[in-house]
């Protein structure tokens, strides 16, 4: 699942895509512009626990 933002109208949207196709043939579902940029998702930015850096 990838999150995208249209540079023309500002709409954000999600699409389920293969990693190899993440940035291919994209179009905004609202204004149909092809000026779409992939966003860094909040899920990808979160950590894995308490922050101690150790695995148990």
FENHUDA-V799664 format. One line per field, one symbol per residue. ss: DSSP state (h for helix, s for strand, l for the rest). phi: phi as a letter, one per 30 degrees, with the letter a starting at -180 (. if undefined). burial: + if it has 24 or more other C-alpha atoms within 12 Angstrom, else -. A space follows every 10 residues. Layout:
# FENHUDA-V799664
ss->???
phi->???
burial->???
This chain:
# FENHUDA-V799664
ss->lsssssllll lsssslllhh hlllllllll lllllssssl lhhhhlllll llllll
phi->.bcbbdddci dcacbdbded cecchcbddc cidcdbbdcd ddddcddckd idiccc
burial->-+++++---- -++-+----- -----+++-- -----+++-- ---------- ------
